[in-house]
Amino acid sequence: MKLSARNVLHGTVKSIDIGAVNVEVAIELAPQVCITSIITKKSYEALGLKEGKKASVVIKASDVMVGVED
């Protein structure tokens, strides 16, 4: 698969929380480093996601914000 997005992070599905319409999926990139995404239930089913399955996080954004505590 080729993508135009430059930010592709590979990991493992850590947890799945299925809601009425959407599914929250946490992908572990490194020990205790996760990125969480909310996807449609239809996409979740099409991808065949399960805990422990390898998956990639693709980030395509025109703006990425950084903040710090004062």
PDB file of N, CA, C, O and CB in Angstrom:
ATOM      1  N   MET A   1       0.841  -1.167   0.000  1.00  0.00           N
ATOM      2  CA  MET A   1       0.000   0.000   0.000  1.00  0.00           C
ATOM      3  C   MET A   1       0.892   1.238   0.000  1.00  0.00           C
ATOM      4  O   MET A   1       1.829   1.328   0.793  1.00  0.00           O
ATOM      5  CB  MET A   1      -0.960  -0.006   1.214  1.00  0.00           C
ATOM      6  N   LYS A   2       0.608   2.180  -0.875  1.00  0.00           N
ATOM      7  CA  LYS A   2       1.318   3.457  -0.913  1.00  0.00           C
ATOM      8  C   LYS A   2       0.339   4.552  -0.510  1.00  0.00           C
ATOM      9  O   LYS A   2      -0.817   4.562  -0.933  1.00  0.00           O
ATOM     10  CB  LYS A   2       1.927   3.735  -2.333  1.00  0.00           C
ATOM     11  N   LEU A   3       0.828   5.472   0.316  1.00  0.00           N
ATOM     12  CA  LEU A   3      -0.005   6.574   0.796  1.00  0.00           C
ATOM     13  C   LEU A   3       0.712   7.894   0.596  1.00  0.00           C
ATOM     14  O   LEU A   3       1.942   7.936   0.570  1.00  0.00           O
ATOM     15  CB  LEU A   3      -0.368   6.384   2.279  1.00  0.00           C
ATOM     16  N   SER A   4      -0.037   8.963   0.454  1.00  0.00           N
ATOM     17  CA  SER A   4       0.573  10.283   0.355  1.00  0.00           C
ATOM     18  C   SER A   4       0.924  10.843   1.729  1.00  0.00           C
ATOM     19  O   SER A   4       1.726  11.772   1.831  1.00  0.00           O
ATOM     20  CB  SER A   4      -0.361  11.240  -0.374  1.00  0.00           C
ATOM     21  N   ALA A   5       0.342  10.297   2.774  1.00  0.00           N
ATOM     22  CA  ALA A   5       0.618  10.766   4.136  1.00  0.00           C
ATOM     23  C   ALA A   5       2.047  10.417   4.524  1.00  0.00           C
ATOM     24  O   ALA A   5       2.519   9.316   4.239  1.00  0.00           O
ATOM     25  CB  ALA A   5      -0.382  10.149   5.148  1.00  0.00           C
ATOM     26  N   ARG A   6       2.727  11.335   5.162  1.00  0.00           N
ATOM     27  CA  ARG A   6       4.111  11.104   5.571  1.00  0.00           C
ATOM     28  C   ARG A   6       4.215  10.467   6.948  1.00  0.00           C
ATOM     29  O   ARG A   6       5.238   9.874   7.289  1.00  0.00           O
ATOM     30  CB  ARG A   6       4.875  12.403   5.558  1.00  0.00           C
ATOM     31  N   ASN A   7       3.179  10.588   7.719  1.00  0.00           N
ATOM     32  CA  ASN A   7       3.216  10.108   9.096  1.00  0.00           C
ATOM     33  C   ASN A   7       2.465   8.792   9.229  1.00  0.00           C
ATOM     34  O   ASN A   7       1.261   8.778   9.487  1.00  0.00           O
ATOM     35  CB  ASN A   7       2.625  11.153  10.045  1.00  0.00           C
ATOM     36  N   VAL A   8       3.178   7.691   9.054  1.00  0.00           N
ATOM     37  CA  VAL A   8       2.614   6.363   9.206  1.00  0.00           C
ATOM     38  C   VAL A   8       3.365   5.687  10.349  1.00  0.00           C
ATOM     39  O   VAL A   8       4.578   5.486  10.274  1.00  0.00           O
ATOM     40  CB  VAL A   8       2.712   5.531   7.871  1.00  0.00           C
ATOM     41  N   LEU A   9       2.642   5.343  11.399  1.00  0.00           N
ATOM     42  CA  LEU A   9       3.234   4.736  12.587  1.00  0.00           C
ATOM     43  C   LEU A   9       2.688   3.316  12.727  1.00  0.00           C
ATOM     44  O   LEU A   9       1.480   3.100  12.638  1.00  0.00           O
ATOM     45  CB  LEU A   9       2.933   5.586  13.869  1.00  0.00           C
ATOM     46  N   HIS A  10       3.573   2.361  12.944  1.00  0.00           N
ATOM     47  CA  HIS A  10       3.177   0.961  13.018  1.00  0.00           C
ATOM     48  C   HIS A  10       3.115   0.502  14.470  1.00  0.00           C
ATOM     49  O   HIS A  10       3.947   0.885  15.292  1.00  0.00           O
ATOM     50  CB  HIS A  10       4.150   0.082  12.219  1.00  0.00           C
ATOM     51  N   GLY A  11       2.122  -0.321  14.771  1.00  0.00           N
ATOM     52  CA  GLY A  11       1.969  -0.803  16.130  1.00  0.00           C
ATOM     53  C   GLY A  11       1.044  -1.997  16.203  1.00  0.00           C
ATOM     54  O   GLY A  11       0.839  -2.718  15.227  1.00  0.00           O
ATOM     55  N   THR A  12       0.493  -2.183  17.384  1.00  0.00           N
ATOM     56  CA  THR A  12      -0.379  -3.320  17.673  1.00  0.00           C
ATOM     57  C   THR A  12      -1.645  -2.823  18.355  1.00  0.00           C
ATOM     58  O   THR A  12      -1.594  -1.940  19.211  1.00  0.00           O
ATOM     59  CB  THR A  12       0.346  -4.368  18.561  1.00  0.00           C
ATOM     60  N   VAL A  13      -2.777  -3.393  17.970  1.00  0.00           N
ATOM     61  CA  VAL A  13      -4.041  -3.001  18.598  1.00  0.00           C
ATOM     62  C   VAL A  13      -3.995  -3.390  20.073  1.00  0.00           C
ATOM     63  O   VAL A  13      -3.860  -4.567  20.406  1.00  0.00           O
ATOM     64  CB  VAL A  13      -5.263  -3.671  17.881  1.00  0.00           C
ATOM     65  N   LYS A  14      -4.106  -2.407  20.944  1.00  0.00           N
ATOM     66  CA  LYS A  14      -4.023  -2.614  22.394  1.00  0.00           C
ATOM     67  C   LYS A  14      -5.409  -2.798  23.003  1.00  0.00           C
ATOM     68  O   LYS A  14      -5.616  -3.678  23.839  1.00  0.00           O
ATOM     69  CB  LYS A  14      -3.310  -1.432  23.063  1.00  0.00           C
ATOM     70  N   SER A  15      -6.367  -1.952  22.574  1.00  0.00           N
ATOM     71  CA  SER A  15      -7.717  -2.067  23.122  1.00  0.00           C
ATOM     72  C   SER A  15      -8.740  -1.585  22.112  1.00  0.00           C
ATOM     73  O   SER A  15      -8.444  -0.785  21.225  1.00  0.00           O
ATOM     74  CB  SER A  15      -7.844  -1.271  24.426  1.00  0.00           C
ATOM     75  N   ILE A  16      -9.961  -2.098  22.273  1.00  0.00           N
ATOM     76  CA  ILE A  16     -11.077  -1.752  21.401  1.00  0.00           C
ATOM     77  C   ILE A  16     -12.289  -1.507  22.292  1.00  0.00           C
ATOM     78  O   ILE A  16     -12.628  -2.339  23.134  1.00  0.00           O
ATOM     79  CB  ILE A  16     -11.359  -2.884  20.338  1.00  0.00           C
ATOM     80  N   ASP A  17     -12.943  -0.357  22.102  1.00  0.00           N
ATOM     81  CA  ASP A  17     -14.150  -0.027  22.854  1.00  0.00           C
ATOM     82  C   ASP A  17     -15.263   0.239  21.843  1.00  0.00           C
ATOM     83  O   ASP A  17     -15.278   1.274  21.177  1.00  0.00           O
ATOM     84  CB  ASP A  17     -13.924   1.214  23.801  1.00  0.00           C
ATOM     85  N   ILE A  18     -16.185  -0.703  21.740  1.00  0.00           N
ATOM     86  CA  ILE A  18     -17.248  -0.631  20.738  1.00  0.00           C
ATOM     87  C   ILE A  18     -18.445   0.128  21.295  1.00  0.00           C
ATOM     88  O   ILE A  18     -19.006  -0.237  22.328  1.00  0.00           O
ATOM     89  CB  ILE A  18     -17.670  -2.045  20.287  1.00  0.00           C
ATOM     90  N   GLY A  19     -18.826   1.194  20.587  1.00  0.00           N
ATOM     91  CA  GLY A  19     -20.000   1.971  20.957  1.00  0.00           C
ATOM     92  C   GLY A  19     -21.152   1.660  20.015  1.00  0.00           C
ATOM     93  O   GLY A  19     -21.073   0.738  19.203  1.00  0.00           O
ATOM     94  N   ALA A  20     -22.217   2.435  20.130  1.00  0.00           N
ATOM     95  CA  ALA A  20     -23.399   2.213  19.304  1.00  0.00           C
ATOM     96  C   ALA A  20     -23.132   2.492  17.827  1.00  0.00           C
ATOM     97  O   ALA A  20     -23.651   1.791  16.958  1.00  0.00           O
ATOM     98  CB  ALA A  20     -24.539   3.081  19.791  1.00  0.00           C
ATOM     99  N   VAL A  21     -22.322   3.517  17.541  1.00  0.00           N
ATOM    100  CA  VAL A  21     -22.061   3.928  16.162  1.00  0.00           C
ATOM    101  C   VAL A  21     -20.576   3.867  15.827  1.00  0.00           C
ATOM    102  O   VAL A  21     -20.199   3.472  14.724  1.00  0.00           O
ATOM    103  CB  VAL A  21     -22.588   5.337  15.926  1.00  0.00           C
ATOM    104  N   ASN A  22     -19.739   4.257  16.775  1.00  0.00           N
ATOM    105  CA  ASN A  22     -18.294   4.342  16.556  1.00  0.00           C
ATOM    106  C   ASN A  22     -17.535   3.351  17.417  1.00  0.00           C
ATOM    107  O   ASN A  22     -18.079   2.777  18.361  1.00  0.00           O
ATOM    108  CB  ASN A  22     -17.801   5.748  16.837  1.00  0.00           C
ATOM    109  N   VAL A  23     -16.266   3.160  17.074  1.00  0.00           N
ATOM    110  CA  VAL A  23     -15.385   2.269  17.825  1.00  0.00           C
ATOM    111  C   VAL A  23     -14.111   3.036  18.156  1.00  0.00           C
ATOM    112  O   VAL A  23     -13.505   3.648  17.276  1.00  0.00           O
ATOM    113  CB  VAL A  23     -15.067   0.960  17.018  1.00  0.00           C
ATOM    114  N   GLU A  24     -13.706   3.003  19.419  1.00  0.00           N
ATOM    115  CA  GLU A  24     -12.453   3.629  19.849  1.00  0.00           C
ATOM    116  C   GLU A  24     -11.376   2.554  19.846  1.00  0.00           C
ATOM    117  O   GLU A  24     -11.497   1.540  20.533  1.00  0.00           O
ATOM    118  CB  GLU A  24     -12.592   4.293  21.272  1.00  0.00           C
ATOM    119  N   VAL A  25     -10.321   2.782  19.069  1.00  0.00           N
ATOM    120  CA  VAL A  25      -9.238   1.807  18.915  1.00  0.00           C
ATOM    121  C   VAL A  25      -7.939   2.435  19.394  1.00  0.00           C
ATOM    122  O   VAL A  25      -7.568   3.517  18.939  1.00  0.00           O
ATOM    123  CB  VAL A  25      -9.109   1.333  17.435  1.00  0.00           C
ATOM    124  N   ALA A  26      -7.249   1.768  20.304  1.00  0.00           N
ATOM    125  CA  ALA A  26      -5.951   2.236  20.784  1.00  0.00           C
ATOM    126  C   ALA A  26      -4.872   1.357  20.157  1.00  0.00           C
ATOM    127  O   ALA A  26      -4.905   0.132  20.274  1.00  0.00           O
ATOM    128  CB  ALA A  26      -5.872   2.201  22.354  1.00  0.00           C
ATOM    129  N   ILE A  27      -3.914   2.004  19.489  1.00  0.00           N
ATOM    130  CA  ILE A  27      -2.788   1.314  18.861  1.00  0.00           C
ATOM    131  C   ILE A  27      -1.542   1.607  19.681  1.00  0.00           C
ATOM    132  O   ILE A  27      -1.178   2.766  19.875  1.00  0.00           O
ATOM    133  CB  ILE A  27      -2.600   1.756  17.368  1.00  0.00           C
ATOM    134  N   GLU A  28      -0.886   0.549  20.163  1.00  0.00           N
ATOM    135  CA  GLU A  28       0.344   0.714  20.950  1.00  0.00           C
ATOM    136  C   GLU A  28       1.533   0.746  19.996  1.00  0.00           C
ATOM    137  O   GLU A  28       1.770  -0.206  19.253  1.00  0.00           O
ATOM    138  CB  GLU A  28       0.507  -0.438  22.004  1.00  0.00           C
ATOM    139  N   LEU A  29       2.281   1.856  20.026  1.00  0.00           N
ATOM    140  CA  LEU A  29       3.432   2.047  19.150  1.00  0.00           C
ATOM    141  C   LEU A  29       4.712   1.541  19.783  1.00  0.00           C
ATOM    142  O   LEU A  29       5.605   1.045  19.095  1.00  0.00           O
ATOM    143  CB  LEU A  29       3.582   3.506  18.792  1.00  0.00           C
ATOM    144  N   ALA A  30       4.795   1.669  21.087  1.00  0.00           N
ATOM    145  CA  ALA A  30       5.928   1.222  21.906  1.00  0.00           C
ATOM    146  C   ALA A  30       5.344   0.924  23.275  1.00  0.00           C
ATOM    147  O   ALA A  30       4.206   1.307  23.546  1.00  0.00           O
ATOM    148  CB  ALA A  30       7.103   2.312  21.978  1.00  0.00           C
ATOM    149  N   PRO A  31       6.079   0.261  24.139  1.00  0.00           N
ATOM    150  CA  PRO A  31       5.506  -0.029  25.460  1.00  0.00           C
ATOM    151  C   PRO A  31       4.931   1.232  26.124  1.00  0.00           C
ATOM    152  O   PRO A  31       5.647   2.207  26.356  1.00  0.00           O
ATOM    153  CB  PRO A  31       6.574  -0.654  26.370  1.00  0.00           C
ATOM    154  N   GLN A  32       3.655   1.192  26.418  1.00  0.00           N
ATOM    155  CA  GLN A  32       2.897   2.253  27.075  1.00  0.00           C
ATOM    156  C   GLN A  32       2.841   3.566  26.287  1.00  0.00           C
ATOM    157  O   GLN A  32       2.648   4.634  26.870  1.00  0.00           O
ATOM    158  CB  GLN A  32       3.486   2.514  28.419  1.00  0.00           C
ATOM    159  N   VAL A  33       3.010   3.484  24.958  1.00  0.00           N
ATOM    160  CA  VAL A  33       2.848   4.638  24.075  1.00  0.00           C
ATOM    161  C   VAL A  33       1.763   4.283  23.069  1.00  0.00           C
ATOM    162  O   VAL A  33       1.978   3.477  22.164  1.00  0.00           O
ATOM    163  CB  VAL A  33       4.203   5.021  23.355  1.00  0.00           C
ATOM    164  N   CYS A  34       0.586   4.898  23.240  1.00  0.00           N
ATOM    165  CA  CYS A  34      -0.565   4.572  22.398  1.00  0.00           C
ATOM    166  C   CYS A  34      -1.109   5.804  21.696  1.00  0.00           C
ATOM    167  O   CYS A  34      -1.003   6.927  22.188  1.00  0.00           O
ATOM    168  CB  CYS A  34      -1.663   3.924  23.229  1.00  0.00           C
ATOM    169  N   ILE A  35      -1.692   5.562  20.538  1.00  0.00           N
ATOM    170  CA  ILE A  35      -2.488   6.572  19.850  1.00  0.00           C
ATOM    171  C   ILE A  35      -3.885   5.990  19.736  1.00  0.00           C
ATOM    172  O   ILE A  35      -4.060   4.834  19.352  1.00  0.00           O
ATOM    173  CB  ILE A  35      -1.884   6.953  18.429  1.00  0.00           C
ATOM    174  N   THR A  36      -4.875   6.802  20.073  1.00  0.00           N
ATOM    175  CA  THR A  36      -6.261   6.352  20.038  1.00  0.00           C
ATOM    176  C   THR A  36      -6.990   7.043  18.898  1.00  0.00           C
ATOM    177  O   THR A  36      -6.828   8.242  18.673  1.00  0.00           O
ATOM    178  CB  THR A  36      -6.968   6.627  21.384  1.00  0.00           C
ATOM    179  N   SER A  37      -7.794   6.269  18.185  1.00  0.00           N
ATOM    180  CA  SER A  37      -8.578   6.790  17.072  1.00  0.00           C
ATOM    181  C   SER A  37     -10.023   6.331  17.224  1.00  0.00           C
ATOM    182  O   SER A  37     -10.298   5.236  17.714  1.00  0.00           O
ATOM    183  CB  SER A  37      -7.989   6.328  15.709  1.00  0.00           C
ATOM    184  N   ILE A  38     -10.931   7.187  16.795  1.00  0.00           N
ATOM    185  CA  ILE A  38     -12.340   6.814  16.776  1.00  0.00           C
ATOM    186  C   ILE A  38     -12.730   6.639  15.311  1.00  0.00           C
ATOM    187  O   ILE A  38     -12.619   7.566  14.508  1.00  0.00           O
ATOM    188  CB  ILE A  38     -13.246   7.896  17.498  1.00  0.00           C
ATOM    189  N   ILE A  39     -13.187   5.438  14.980  1.00  0.00           N
ATOM    190  CA  ILE A  39     -13.562   5.106  13.613  1.00  0.00           C
ATOM    191  C   ILE A  39     -15.007   4.604  13.601  1.00  0.00           C
ATOM    192  O   ILE A  39     -15.571   4.289  14.649  1.00  0.00           O
ATOM    193  CB  ILE A  39     -12.596   4.040  13.012  1.00  0.00           C
ATOM    194  N   THR A  40     -15.587   4.534  12.431  1.00  0.00           N
ATOM    195  CA  THR A  40     -16.952   4.021  12.349  1.00  0.00           C
ATOM    196  C   THR A  40     -16.960   2.518  12.607  1.00  0.00           C
ATOM    197  O   THR A  40     -15.960   1.828  12.412  1.00  0.00           O
ATOM    198  CB  THR A  40     -17.574   4.337  10.968  1.00  0.00           C
ATOM    199  N   LYS A  41     -18.097   2.040  13.042  1.00  0.00           N
ATOM    200  CA  LYS A  41     -18.258   0.607  13.280  1.00  0.00           C
ATOM    201  C   LYS A  41     -18.067  -0.173  11.972  1.00  0.00           C
ATOM    202  O   LYS A  41     -17.516  -1.273  11.969  1.00  0.00           O
ATOM    203  CB  LYS A  41     -19.653   0.311  13.889  1.00  0.00           C
ATOM    204  N   LYS A  42     -18.523   0.407  10.883  1.00  0.00           N
ATOM    205  CA  LYS A  42     -18.394  -0.228   9.567  1.00  0.00           C
ATOM    206  C   LYS A  42     -16.910  -0.377   9.191  1.00  0.00           C
ATOM    207  O   LYS A  42     -16.506  -1.423   8.684  1.00  0.00           O
ATOM    208  CB  LYS A  42     -19.148   0.603   8.484  1.00  0.00           C
ATOM    209  N   SER A  43     -16.108   0.650   9.434  1.00  0.00           N
ATOM    210  CA  SER A  43     -14.671   0.577   9.153  1.00  0.00           C
ATOM    211  C   SER A  43     -13.996  -0.449  10.047  1.00  0.00           C
ATOM    212  O   SER A  43     -13.140  -1.208   9.591  1.00  0.00           O
ATOM    213  CB  SER A  43     -14.013   1.949   9.340  1.00  0.00           C
ATOM    214  N   TYR A  44     -14.374  -0.476  11.309  1.00  0.00           N
ATOM    215  CA  TYR A  44     -13.838  -1.455  12.259  1.00  0.00           C
ATOM    216  C   TYR A  44     -14.077  -2.873  11.743  1.00  0.00           C
ATOM    217  O   TYR A  44     -13.168  -3.703  11.743  1.00  0.00           O
ATOM    218  CB  TYR A  44     -14.484  -1.273  13.658  1.00  0.00           C
ATOM    219  N   GLU A  45     -15.300  -3.141  11.308  1.00  0.00           N
ATOM    220  CA  GLU A  45     -15.635  -4.475  10.807  1.00  0.00           C
ATOM    221  C   GLU A  45     -14.873  -4.791   9.524  1.00  0.00           C
ATOM    222  O   GLU A  45     -14.385  -5.909   9.360  1.00  0.00           O
ATOM    223  CB  GLU A  45     -17.144  -4.589  10.561  1.00  0.00           C
ATOM    224  N   ALA A  46     -14.762  -3.818   8.604  1.00  0.00           N
ATOM    225  CA  ALA A  46     -14.065  -4.034   7.331  1.00  0.00           C
ATOM    226  C   ALA A  46     -12.576  -4.319   7.538  1.00  0.00           C
ATOM    227  O   ALA A  46     -11.981  -5.098   6.793  1.00  0.00           O
ATOM    228  CB  ALA A  46     -14.236  -2.812   6.424  1.00  0.00           C
ATOM    229  N   LEU A  47     -11.974  -3.684   8.557  1.00  0.00           N
ATOM    230  CA  LEU A  47     -10.553  -3.884   8.833  1.00  0.00           C
ATOM    231  C   LEU A  47     -10.272  -5.177   9.599  1.00  0.00           C
ATOM    232  O   LEU A  47      -9.133  -5.643   9.633  1.00  0.00           O
ATOM    233  CB  LEU A  47     -10.017  -2.709   9.614  1.00  0.00           C
ATOM    234  N   GLY A  48     -11.296  -5.750  10.207  1.00  0.00           N
ATOM    235  CA  GLY A  48     -11.111  -6.985  10.969  1.00  0.00           C
ATOM    236  C   GLY A  48     -10.199  -6.793  12.172  1.00  0.00           C
ATOM    237  O   GLY A  48      -9.392  -7.665  12.494  1.00  0.00           O
ATOM    238  N   LEU A  49     -10.329  -5.654  12.832  1.00  0.00           N
ATOM    239  CA  LEU A  49      -9.456  -5.345  13.966  1.00  0.00           C
ATOM    240  C   LEU A  49      -9.743  -6.243  15.162  1.00  0.00           C
ATOM    241  O   LEU A  49     -10.894  -6.543  15.477  1.00  0.00           O
ATOM    242  CB  LEU A  49      -9.613  -3.886  14.369  1.00  0.00           C
ATOM    243  N   LYS A  50      -8.662  -6.666  15.819  1.00  0.00           N
ATOM    244  CA  LYS A  50      -8.732  -7.458  17.047  1.00  0.00           C
ATOM    245  C   LYS A  50      -7.560  -7.049  17.920  1.00  0.00           C
ATOM    246  O   LYS A  50      -6.527  -6.617  17.408  1.00  0.00           O
ATOM    247  CB  LYS A  50      -8.711  -9.002  16.748  1.00  0.00           C
ATOM    248  N   GLU A  51      -7.705  -7.180  19.217  1.00  0.00           N
ATOM    249  CA  GLU A  51      -6.581  -6.901  20.116  1.00  0.00           C
ATOM    250  C   GLU A  51      -5.426  -7.832  19.751  1.00  0.00           C
ATOM    251  O   GLU A  51      -5.618  -9.028  19.532  1.00  0.00           O
ATOM    252  CB  GLU A  51      -6.994  -7.082  21.621  1.00  0.00           C
ATOM    253  N   GLY A  52      -4.230  -7.260  19.692  1.00  0.00           N
ATOM    254  CA  GLY A  52      -3.039  -8.032  19.362  1.00  0.00           C
ATOM    255  C   GLY A  52      -2.694  -8.037  17.877  1.00  0.00           C
ATOM    256  O   GLY A  52      -1.602  -8.465  17.501  1.00  0.00           O
ATOM    257  N   LYS A  53      -3.613  -7.564  17.020  1.00  0.00           N
ATOM    258  CA  LYS A  53      -3.362  -7.529  15.580  1.00  0.00           C
ATOM    259  C   LYS A  53      -2.471  -6.339  15.235  1.00  0.00           C
ATOM    260  O   LYS A  53      -2.605  -5.266  15.822  1.00  0.00           O
ATOM    261  CB  LYS A  53      -4.693  -7.455  14.792  1.00  0.00           C
ATOM    262  N   LYS A  54      -1.568  -6.532  14.287  1.00  0.00           N
ATOM    263  CA  LYS A  54      -0.727  -5.439  13.800  1.00  0.00           C
ATOM    264  C   LYS A  54      -1.599  -4.454  13.037  1.00  0.00           C
ATOM    265  O   LYS A  54      -2.495  -4.853  12.293  1.00  0.00           O
ATOM    266  CB  LYS A  54       0.428  -5.972  12.899  1.00  0.00           C
ATOM    267  N   ALA A  55      -1.334  -3.167  13.225  1.00  0.00           N
ATOM    268  CA  ALA A  55      -2.090  -2.119  12.542  1.00  0.00           C
ATOM    269  C   ALA A  55      -1.202  -0.891  12.404  1.00  0.00           C
ATOM    270  O   ALA A  55      -0.206  -0.743  13.112  1.00  0.00           O
ATOM    271  CB  ALA A  55      -3.405  -1.774  13.311  1.00  0.00           C
ATOM    272  N   SER A  56      -1.574  -0.028  11.498  1.00  0.00           N
ATOM    273  CA  SER A  56      -0.829   1.213  11.294  1.00  0.00           C
ATOM    274  C   SER A  56      -1.725   2.405  11.562  1.00  0.00           C
ATOM    275  O   SER A  56      -2.925   2.365  11.292  1.00  0.00           O
ATOM    276  CB  SER A  56      -0.257   1.284   9.869  1.00  0.00           C
ATOM    277  N   VAL A  57      -1.139   3.462  12.093  1.00  0.00           N
ATOM    278  CA  VAL A  57      -1.820   4.724  12.318  1.00  0.00           C
ATOM    279  C   VAL A  57      -1.326   5.667  11.227  1.00  0.00           C
ATOM    280  O   VAL A  57      -0.121   5.876  11.084  1.00  0.00           O
ATOM    281  CB  VAL A  57      -1.548   5.299  13.773  1.00  0.00           C
ATOM    282  N   VAL A  58      -2.243   6.232  10.464  1.00  0.00           N
ATOM    283  CA  VAL A  58      -1.887   7.162   9.392  1.00  0.00           C
ATOM    284  C   VAL A  58      -2.400   8.535   9.791  1.00  0.00           C
ATOM    285  O   VAL A  58      -3.595   8.721  10.020  1.00  0.00           O
ATOM    286  CB  VAL A  58      -2.482   6.709   8.004  1.00  0.00           C
ATOM    287  N   ILE A  59      -1.484   9.500   9.873  1.00  0.00           N
ATOM    288  CA  ILE A  59      -1.847  10.844  10.297  1.00  0.00           C
ATOM    289  C   ILE A  59      -1.671  11.777   9.104  1.00  0.00           C
ATOM    290  O   ILE A  59      -0.563  11.953   8.599  1.00  0.00           O
ATOM    291  CB  ILE A  59      -0.985  11.312  11.517  1.00  0.00           C
ATOM    292  N   LYS A  60      -2.765  12.364   8.667  1.00  0.00           N
ATOM    293  CA  LYS A  60      -2.743  13.310   7.563  1.00  0.00           C
ATOM    294  C   LYS A  60      -3.468  14.557   8.042  1.00  0.00           C
ATOM    295  O   LYS A  60      -4.696  14.579   8.121  1.00  0.00           O
ATOM    296  CB  LYS A  60      -3.404  12.713   6.260  1.00  0.00           C
ATOM    297  N   ALA A  61      -2.714  15.578   8.357  1.00  0.00           N
ATOM    298  CA  ALA A  61      -3.326  16.799   8.888  1.00  0.00           C
ATOM    299  C   ALA A  61      -2.584  18.021   8.369  1.00  0.00           C
ATOM    300  O   ALA A  61      -1.366  17.996   8.190  1.00  0.00           O
ATOM    301  CB  ALA A  61      -3.327  16.786  10.435  1.00  0.00           C
ATOM    302  N   SER A  62      -3.315  19.062   8.137  1.00  0.00           N
ATOM    303  CA  SER A  62      -2.684  20.307   7.695  1.00  0.00           C
ATOM    304  C   SER A  62      -2.146  21.093   8.884  1.00  0.00           C
ATOM    305  O   SER A  62      -1.263  21.934   8.715  1.00  0.00           O
ATOM    306  CB  SER A  62      -3.682  21.165   6.903  1.00  0.00           C
ATOM    307  N   ASP A  63      -2.665  20.831  10.087  1.00  0.00           N
ATOM    308  CA  ASP A  63      -2.211  21.515  11.291  1.00  0.00           C
ATOM    309  C   ASP A  63      -1.974  20.500  12.393  1.00  0.00           C
ATOM    310  O   ASP A  63      -2.805  19.626  12.639  1.00  0.00           O
ATOM    311  CB  ASP A  63      -3.233  22.577  11.741  1.00  0.00           C
ATOM    312  N   VAL A  64      -0.837  20.625  13.051  1.00  0.00           N
ATOM    313  CA  VAL A  64      -0.549  19.849  14.242  1.00  0.00           C
ATOM    314  C   VAL A  64      -0.138  20.851  15.313  1.00  0.00           C
ATOM    315  O   VAL A  64       0.818  21.605  15.135  1.00  0.00           O
ATOM    316  CB  VAL A  64       0.572  18.762  13.986  1.00  0.00           C
ATOM    317  N   MET A  65      -0.861  20.853  16.418  1.00  0.00           N
ATOM    318  CA  MET A  65      -0.612  21.814  17.475  1.00  0.00           C
ATOM    319  C   MET A  65       0.192  21.193  18.604  1.00  0.00           C
ATOM    320  O   MET A  65       0.062  20.002  18.888  1.00  0.00           O
ATOM    321  CB  MET A  65      -1.920  22.363  18.006  1.00  0.00           C
ATOM    322  N   VAL A  66       1.018  22.000  19.243  1.00  0.00           N
ATOM    323  CA  VAL A  66       1.822  21.567  20.393  1.00  0.00           C
ATOM    324  C   VAL A  66       1.524  22.525  21.532  1.00  0.00           C
ATOM    325  O   VAL A  66       1.439  23.735  21.322  1.00  0.00           O
ATOM    326  CB  VAL A  66       3.370  21.536  20.056  1.00  0.00           C
ATOM    327  N   GLY A  67       1.364  21.995  22.735  1.00  0.00           N
ATOM    328  CA  GLY A  67       1.115  22.832  23.901  1.00  0.00           C
ATOM    329  C   GLY A  67       1.957  22.405  25.075  1.00  0.00           C
ATOM    330  O   GLY A  67       2.398  21.258  25.149  1.00  0.00           O
ATOM    331  N   VAL A  68       2.182  23.323  25.994  1.00  0.00           N
ATOM    332  CA  VAL A  68       2.904  23.040  27.228  1.00  0.00           C
ATOM    333  C   VAL A  68       2.182  23.712  28.388  1.00  0.00           C
ATOM    334  O   VAL A  68       1.467  24.698  28.208  1.00  0.00           O
ATOM    335  CB  VAL A  68       4.380  23.524  27.138  1.00  0.00           C
ATOM    336  N   GLU A  69       2.379  23.168  29.560  1.00  0.00           N
ATOM    337  CA  GLU A  69       1.839  23.771  30.780  1.00  0.00           C
ATOM    338  C   GLU A  69       2.770  24.899  31.220  1.00  0.00           C
ATOM    339  O   GLU A  69       3.989  24.757  31.128  1.00  0.00           O
ATOM    340  CB  GLU A  69       1.677  22.702  31.917  1.00  0.00           C
ATOM    341  N   ASP A  70       2.226  26.001  31.689  1.00  0.00           N
ATOM    342  CA  ASP A  70       3.050  27.102  32.221  1.00  0.00           C
ATOM    343  C   ASP A  70       3.536  26.796  33.608  1.00  0.00           C
ATOM    344  O   ASP A  70       4.240  27.607  34.209  1.00  0.00           O
ATOM    345  CB  ASP A  70       2.270  28.408  32.232  1.00  0.00           C
TER     346      ASP A  70
END
